Amino acid sequence: MENENIKKCIENAYAHVPTLPGYWISFEKFEQEFNKSLNQNGSSEIGAKDALEKEFPGYKYMENYKTDDMADPIAVIRLTPNKLKRINNFRKHLIENINNTPSSEDGWKNFAVLGQKDVKSEMLDLGFTSLKEAMIAMFPRFYEFKVGDTAKHEPPLMFRSLKWEEEKSQQNAISVRCQEQEQEVSIKAIKKQPKAKLLEFALFLPFGTGFDEAIKQLKEKALQDEQWSYGENNGKETFPILKSYLTYTFDRLATEDEDHKDDETWSLKIKESEDGRFAVFNTGLVDELYEPIYAWFRRNKNERPGGAKWIFRQFVKSTDKERQILARIFGTDMPKAAHYFNATSELVYDIRHNISYYNWKHFVERCERLPFEFLKRKGPAFDYDRKKKDDRFYKELSEAILHDPISYNDIKDSITNAIRYALKRVEWNFKTAIPIYYPTKKNISLLLPLALVDRNKIDCALALEADDSNASYIAHTILTLKMAYNDARLITRPDSDWLVVDNIGGEDA
């Protein structure tokens, strides 16, 4: 029998067996359906286990699986959900049609609306004889069916969610809250929320303050030995480091999923439940037991065109009762944390390599990242008192530096000397160079400390990018200490003697 036919028989059988909590299915029922599919294809050449080993070698088998409603344990199997791409695509297509089907006041929907031509084609290809059979297998214990009352001009067959009352209540509550909040909160307040993929992905209610409240909740659930505000502003802000960490972490998770969208073996980092009602991702932070903390979302029933698909529900740690709910919804294969590097060698400065290129013009064009006192000492004649009252101050100062060769070279020489001193520190202690994830370039860079005003005080950081083709580094930008810490924290909490959160001011230098 052709491998492709064996795989198709496995997929057909898998689709026909109702899914148990944790994405498990009964092996006995699977074997029955598999043999049935083999017979329909005119072959019985291979056993179910042999077929699974051949086509899905990573499948999982459990001998004694039992739920509360089972009298005796059973043998079960599980395939990574996204390895069954054809089945998943059918599920998603079906869920989309279900969500787009209007319902009556008591939650009933016309079953016939689901039976579009393309859905029927997918259904038949998977070996189902009816759409109702497919729904029962795909979504066990999710829907109920009834024959319509023709006297009331009801459709011949109707269906609804078993939890339609709960869903309607939640939907109405959210709708009321949204209306009230939209009336109370100004557009200006809404715009103050950080612009990031996370805030396009989900609503954090109430508008204007919800994201800050969520960040406070996350701070309380994470390990308590980490400071999430800078120096003098510790306790006065809404944890800006944590806010930056979460938004950039989500960006990275979204990037990873997008980069692997064509990889059937990839396990999604931002995961939706099979019924499309919930979503979850791993924050990368841990609780007091060093267990992952997850961000949990529910579907936005009032989603508008171009609006957020999800509504933030809560952060969940290992000891929360909601953790068990997540296990029932998403199974044991919870999403992994964001990943930033392929080899540990990327995280360590190679002292055998030189810095082959310095982006000097960029350094000057971003002169606001350099210490203000340093610019006053080394820069050209300029009205430095304009700093606090003129938005164009740094742009015009950078142009003045670029047109003044003496100042330009003086700044270059000072930065070069600071880099030379930093490299001596790296040779003495390799931990001096701190790895960061650079969001705009989506790669790993290394930070070197720069002391430009006082040899004993670090003012800013030089970001180095590895140039593997020339076995060297490129000095591509300079960062403020705040920027440096935010980027470094994405990988891990910096273990450094110079990038210390207590020493970073509340405002960029």
N, C-alpha and C positions, 0 to 999 in steps of 0.2 A: 504494500500500500504506500502511495506517495506521502512524503512527510507533510506536505501541505494539507492533504486530506485528513491525516491523523490529527494535525493541529486544529483543523476545522471541527472534527468530531469532539475534541476536548472542549473547545470553546462553546459548541452547541450544548454539550452536556452540562458544562459549568453554568451556562445561562439558565438552564431549566431547573436547577436545584435552588430552592429558597436559601437566601443568605442568613446565617446566624450571627449573633453579636461577635464583633471582632473580625468580620469578613470571612468567617469559617463556613464551610458547607459539609454536609454529611457525606462521608466517603462512600458509604453503601449506596446512597441515592445517586451519587455521581457515577459510580461504577455501572449501575443499572442504565442510566441515561447514555453513558458512553457506549456500552454494548449495543443498546438500541440504535444509536447513531451509526455504529460500525455495520450492523446488519442492514440498515437502510442503504449504506454505501456498498453493500455486497462483500464485506470482508470481516473476519474475526481473527486476524493474524496477531494481534498484540493485546496484552493485558493492560488494565487501566494504570497500574503503578508503573509498568514499563514505559507506557506512552508518556506519562507525566515526567519521568526521569529523562526521557529523550527530548521532549519539546520544551519543558519548563524545569530544568534541573534545580532551580532554586526554590521549588515549591516546598511548603511546610506540611508536616503530618503530625497529628496529635491523637494518641490512642484513647485517652480518657477525658473527653470533653463533656461538660455537663453544665446546663443552665438550671435556674430555679424551677422551671416548669418541666424538666425532664425527670422521668422516673429512674432511668439508668444512663450511665455515660455511654458515649458513642465515639467512633473513630471519625475524625474530620480532617480536611485538607484546606489549604489556603494558597492562593497565588497572589503575588503582588498585584494590586488592582490595576495599575497602569500597564501591566504586561498583557492584559486582556483589552487591548485598545478598541477592538471592534465592539465588544460588549459595552465598554464604558461610553463609547460614542453613542450607542443606541440608548443607553440609560439617560445620558445628558439630553439627547434629542427628545426623548419621551418626557423628561422632567420639564424641559422648556415648553413643550406643548401643553402639559398639565397646568403649568403656571400661567400660560396665556389663555387658558379656557375660562370664560366667565362662569361664575357660580350663582346660585340662587341665594336668598337670604339665609336659608338653613344649610348652606355649604354644598349642595348637590350640583354636579356638573354633567353635561351631556357627554356620554362616553363616545358617541359616534364622531365627535369633533376631533378626537385623538387619532382616528384612523386615516390619516392622510396617506397619500400614495407612497411617499418616500418612507414613512414609518412602517407601513405594511410590507414593503419590499425588504427593509432591514429585519423585520420580525420573521418573515418567511425564510430569509437567508440563515437565521440563527436556529431554524428548526421548530419554531412555535407554530401551532395551528390556529391560534387566536390571540388577539391583543390582550384580552382578559387574562389568559394563561400567562402571557409574558409579564404583565403587571404583577400578578400574584407571586411569580417566581423572583422577579427583580426587586419588588418592594413588599416582602411579607409583613403582615401586621401593620401596614400603613394606610390601606384603603378599604372601604366597604362598598358593596354594590347593591343596587335594587332595580327592580323592574318598574318603569315609569307608568304612571296612571294616565292612560289615554284620555279618560274623561276630563282631565285637567290639562290636556294638551302637552303632557310631559313626554320627553324622548323615550324610546323603547328601553334603553338601558342607561342608568345613571350611576355615578360614583362620587365619593367625597373622602376627604382625609378623616381618619378616626379621631384626630385631635382638632377638628375644625372649630369647635367652640373656643378652645384655648387660643388658636391662631387668630380667630376673629377678635377676641378680647384684646390680645396683644396689639393687633393691627389698629383697632379703634383707639387704644390708649396712646400709641405712638402718634397717630394722626392728630389727636387732640393736643398732645404736647408740642408737636411740630408747629401747629397753628398758633398756639400761645407764644411759643418762643420766637417765631418769625415776627410776631407783632411787637414783642418786647425788645428784641435785640436789633441793633442797628447794623447796617451793612458795614460800617466802619469797624465794629467790634468783630464781625465775622472775618474780615480781612486780616485781622491781627493774628489769626491762627497761622502757624507755620505752613508754608506751601511745600508739600511733599506728597509722594505717592500714597503714603498711609492715609492722608486726609482726603484724598480723592477716592480711596478704596472704601473708607468707612466714615460714618457720622459718629461724633463723640458728643452725645447729648448731655446737658443742654448746650446750644450753640454759644460760642464765645468763651465758655469756661469749661466745657466738658473734657477737652483734651488735657488741660491742666489738672483736673480732678483725677483723670485716669493715670496721669504720671505720678500723682501723689499716692494712688493705690499701689502702683507698681513698686514705688520706692519702699512702701511699708512691707511688701511681700518678699522683696529681694534681701540678700545678705545685708545685715545692718552695719557692717564695718567699712562701708564705702561712702565717700562724700560725693555728692552730686551737684554741688554748687562751688563757685570759685571764691577762694580767699576771703576778702572782706565782705563779700555778698552772701556768704554761707548762711542759709536760713532766711534770706531776704527775697530770694527769687524762687520760682517754681521749678527748681532743679533743672537748670538749663543743660547740664551735661547729659542727664538721663533723657531729656527731651530730644536732644541731638542724637544720642545713641539709638533710641527706638526708631526715629524716622529714617536714619541712614541704614539701620539694620533691615527694616522692611524693604527699602530700596534694593539692598543687596539680595534679599530673598527673591524679590520679583525679578531681578536680573538673572539670577541662577535658573529660575523656572523658565524664563524666556529663552535663555541660551540652550536649554535642554528640551525644548518643546517637541522636537522630533525624535527624542530618545525614549523608546518604549520602556526601557529599564529604569528611567529616572523616577524617583519618588518625590512628588511635589513638596516644596517647602511651605507654600501657602495652600493649604488643603481645604477643599470643600467636602461636606458630607454628601453621601450618595443621593439623598433626597433634595439637595440644594438648599436646605434650610439653615445650615450653619457653616462657619469657616473657622480655621484656627491656624496659628503659626507659633513657632518656638522663638521666644524673645532672646534666647542666648544667655539669659540671666538665670541664676539658681536661687533656691530658697535655703533655709537654714539646714536642710538635710542634703544640700547640694544636688537636688533634683530640679529638672527644668521647670521654668515658669512659662505658661502658654497664654497667648492672647486669644480670647474667644469672642466670636461675632455671630449675630443672627441676621437673617435676610431682611433687608429693608423693603417692606411691603408697599411703601409709598415712593419707591424709586422713581425719580424723574429722568427724562432724557439727559444724558451726560452727568447725572448725579451719582452719589455713592450707592453701591450695590448692597453694602452691609451697614449694620449698626453695632457699635462696640457694646459688648455685654459685660465682660470683666476679665481680669487677669486671674489665672488659676494656678495655684501651687500644689505640691504633692499632698498636703494634709487637708486641702479644701474638699468638702463633700462633692463639689462640682467636678472634681477630677475623675470620679467614677462615672459621672454622666458623659464626660468626654470619651472615656474608654468605651462606653456603649455606643456612642455615636461614630467614633473614628477607628475603633479597634485598638489593638496594641501597637500598630505601626504609626505612632505619632510622628509628626514632621520633625526633621532634624534642624539643628541650629545653622545659621549662616556660615559658609566656609569661604575663606579669603585667600588661601595660599595652597600650592601644590607640593612644596618641599620646604622643610625647615631651614634649608640653606638660604632661602629668600629672606629670612628674618634676621640674618646675621651679616654684618659688614665684613667683606673680604678684604683684609688689609693688603693683599697682593695686588689689588686693583687701584688704579688712579682715577681721579676725576678728570675726564677728558673734555668736558664742555661745561661752561658756565653761561646761563641765560641772563647776562648782565642787564640787557635792555628791559627784560621782564622784571628783574629785581627793582629797577628804578621806577618803572611804570606802576608797580605795586608798592610804592614807597610808604604808604600808610601802614604797612606791616612792619616797618623798621621803627626802632625807638625814636620818639619825637626829639629827645635830647640829642641823640646821635645825629639826626638830620640838621638840627640847629648848629652843631659843632662843625660838621663836614660839608653842609650844603652851601649854595651860593647866597649872595645878598638877596634877602626876601623878607616880606612882611609876615613873620611867623606868628604875629598876634592875631592873624585872620583865622587861625585854626578852628576856633570854636564858633565862628559866626559866618563861615563861607563854605558851602558845600563843594565848591570847585577848588578848594585849597590844595588838596593833594594832587589833583590832576595838573594844576598849573605849576606846582612845585616840581613835579616829575619832569615836566617840559623844561623848566628852568635848569634843572640838573643836567639833562641831556644836551642842552645848548651851552653848558659851561664845562669845558674840558678839565679844568683844574679840580672843580668839585667832583665831577664824575670819576676822575681817576683817584681822587682822595678817598671817595666812598668805596671804590673797587679795592684799593689797597687795604683799607681797614677790614673789609669783609674777608678778603683773602687771608689776612693775618689771623682773624678769628677762626676761619676754617682750618688753618694749619694747626692752631692750638687745639681745636676740637678733635682733629685726627690723632694727635698725640694722646688725648684722653681715650680714644677708641683703642689704640694700640695697648694702652695700659689696662683697660677694662672694656671688653667687647660689648657689655651691656649698655655702654654709653650711647651707641647707635640704636635708636628705638624704631621698630617696625610699625608702619601705619598702613591702613587701607585708604588710598586716595580716591574719594568718590568720583571726581570728575574724570579721572583717567581709568577708574575701575581696575587698579592694580596695586601691588605692594611697593611702597617706597620706604626709605630709611631716613630717619631724622638725626641731624647732628646739632648739638647745642651751640649757639652763637652768643658770645658776650661782647657787645659792641660799645657799651658805655663804661662798664666796670668789669674788669677781668674776673671778679668774684661773683658776678650776678648775670645769669642767663637772661637775655632780652627777647630772643626769637629763635627760630629753628630753620635749618637748611634741609630741604627735601631732596633726596638723591634717588634717582631711578636707575636701575641696573641696565647697562647696555651690553647684553651677552655677545653681540656680534664683535665687539671690540674688547671684551673682557675689561670693562671700565664702568664708571658711573657718570651720569649726567645730572648736574645740579640744575633742576628745572624750576624751582620756586623757593621763596622764603615764606614761612608761616608765622603768624603770631602764636604765642604760647597757648592761647585759648583754642585756636584752630588746630594746633598740633595735638593737644590733649584729646579733643573731640575725635580726631581721625585715629589716634592711637587706641582709644578706648574701644573702638569697634572690634579690634582683634582680641584684646584682653586688657585688664587693668594694668597700666604701665608700672613696671618694677624699675624705678629709676631714681637716681639721686639728683636729677636736675628738672625733670618734668613732673613736678609735684603740685597737686591741685591747690594746696594751701598757699603756694607762692604765686599763683596766677591771679591777677586783679580781676575785678568784676567787669571791667571794660577792656577792650583791646587797646594795646599800646599804640 
